[in-house]
Amino acid sequence: MNMKWNLDALYTSFESDNFLNDIKELDKNIEELNIWVEESLIKSAAVQDNYADIGNIIRQYLDSYINIRKLYSALSSYAELTFSVDASNSTAKKYTEILEQKLPELTKATVQFTRWISLVKNIDIVLKNSGLLKEHSYYLKEIRNNSKYLLTDKEEILAARLKNTGSNAWSQLWNILTSTVKVDIEINGEQKELPLPIIRNMANEADASTRKKAFDAEIAVYKKFEESAAAALNSVKGEVITISELREYESPLKMTLINSRMDEKTLNAMFFAIKEYLPVFRKYFKKKAELLGHSNGLPFYDLFAPMTITSNDSESKEEELTFDYNQAKEFIVDKFRDFSDNLADYAEMAFENNWIDAEQREGKRGGAFCENLHVIGESRIMSNFDGRFSGLTTLAHDQGNGDHGHGLINESFLNSDYPMPLAETASIFCETLIINAAIKNASESEAFTILENSIQSDAQVIVDIYSRFLFESELFEKRKSSSLSVEELKNIMLNAQKESYGDGLDQDQLHPYMWACKPHYYYADFNFYNFPYAFGLLFAKGLYAEYLKTGKSFIEKYDTLLKATGKNTIAKVTSMMGIDIQSPEFWKSSLELTAKDIENFIKIK
């Protein structure tokens, strides 16, 4: 089966007539909207008491704006997806930059419309008189409410333009550095140069010496670009602080929460529960360390060490759970079908239609992600599949993201954009389905491997994510006064890991460069892209517990919930399932599920 994705549904090439014509169409539509705003919208203050006229103006703006957003989405997705799997593609890089420069041209129109609609009186009366406006009522009220954070028109345009030579450029630099750097490593007596993502995947190797060797080689390679990565990080965060202050947000975190449609009380309740359960996770780390022969806690390089039970046969061999790509596809589709035909059909379609780029290769960025392409009703999934069970669950995770997007294809383009915390709900729910299904049909040794893999995954999303939140919080605080040196960044990261992992990890074997290898820190529009993972895990676990209680009747409610994620606050979405996310008790109930797994793990050996 082909392990590279096909992007032809977007465009066949950068030289194709469709791609080049759509760029021209985008320019034309942006120019027309800007002219309309100048000639019609600004002069429409006189109709403020005429609800029908106001409604017509909003409809005209929405029609133009949605069309532009769709065009831009198709064009930019094609360029960015191409570049994400081939950092040497200069044409993809060029068009990524060209398209980034188109957005500032739209800024004046969007800012002026936002300012205009904030002045409309009796907005509820206006919105209820039109199907299109009613459909977009949440979106329109949201931009109206957030209009208080707008800068002047000139400042907004300037900020948008400078971003392309600022945070966007620094983010791209980081992406190129990590995608193209070669890691020197000796394997089986042979010296090799391998891409960084392949080296990082060696953390899952069964052989202990390989894991340690890969970790040491990884840490060493960061020295090649640590100053560049630090410069990129300081620049991105410095820009975020400047913009946050100019807009008069209380802090970058407060700005992130507002953009995430989430309140601070929810965040505090979740972290209160997480901190209470950190000692439980530390017991797991210490037990794993003991099983691997470590006496001072688990070294960072063994966090992902696969755990196996020695078989009782005469050969006393150890079994490792592995899959080839076809087996992974069959397993995922089969187990998804036990839950829902719609979910299984989506997954099968993604595999069969080459929507997935799973191959490990040079020039491809590390990690995994899913991009939902609402404009064509499809998605694209990138992973670095290595045949292990963790690679399979990563595929299932991003299939969940894709299914989430697929469930929104009948929603308006503007209502298909859901906030970060809810972006992880469907993915982690699907991952949970796979893990629990696998355990049911596993041998004793396989069940142990799957159980440990599941706990390991939860620990990353709870404990490591908490360390990343602590790191980013202190980074923002210190960056207010000056740039941070490489040593300062390393020390902040080490202190964050010590506070989060505690004595569960060997304090002399931590990862000081986690800030250099994770892309989330380098996105100016997605600050604190760490707590959404914890939110997604714990909310999804709560949903899975509800599914076990109610059975098939849960599926319809679950699908309805996903469809509502693009046009409601997070609290409103979660309340659809009767969940109070402002209560620490909900988060504790989800954490207790992992705590029970840890209890079982500790008892096994």
Secondary structure, DSSP 8 states (H G I E B T S, - for coil): ---S---TTT-S-TTSHHHHHHHHHHHHHHHHHHHHIIIIIGGGGGGTT-HHHHHHHHHHHHHHHHHHHHHHHHHHHHHHHHHHT-TT-HHHHHHHHHHHTTHHHHHHHHHHHHHHHTT-SSHHHHHHT-HHHHHTHHHHHHHHHGGGG---HHHHHHHHHHHHHTHHHHHHHHHHHHHH-EEEEEETTEEEEEEHHHHHHGGG-S-HHHHHHHHHHHHHHHHHHHHHHHHHHHHHHHHHHHHHHHTT-S-HHHHHHHHTT--HHHHHHHHHHHHHHHHHHHHHHHHHHHHTT-SSSB-GGGTT-----B-SSTT--B---B--HHHHHHHHHHHHHHH-HHHHHHHHHHHHTT-EE----TT--SS-EEEEETTTTEEEEE----SBHHHHHHHHHHHHHHHHHHTTTTS-GGGG---HHHHTHHHHHHHHHHHHHHHHT--HHHHHHHHHHHHHHHHIIIIIHHHHHHHHHHHHHHHTTS---HHHHHHHHHHHHHHHHGGGB-TTS--TTHHHH-GGGG-TTSTTTTHHHHHHHHHHHHHHHHHHHHTTHHHHHHHHHHHTTTSS-HHHHHHTTT--TTSHHHHHHHHHHHHHHHHHHHHH-
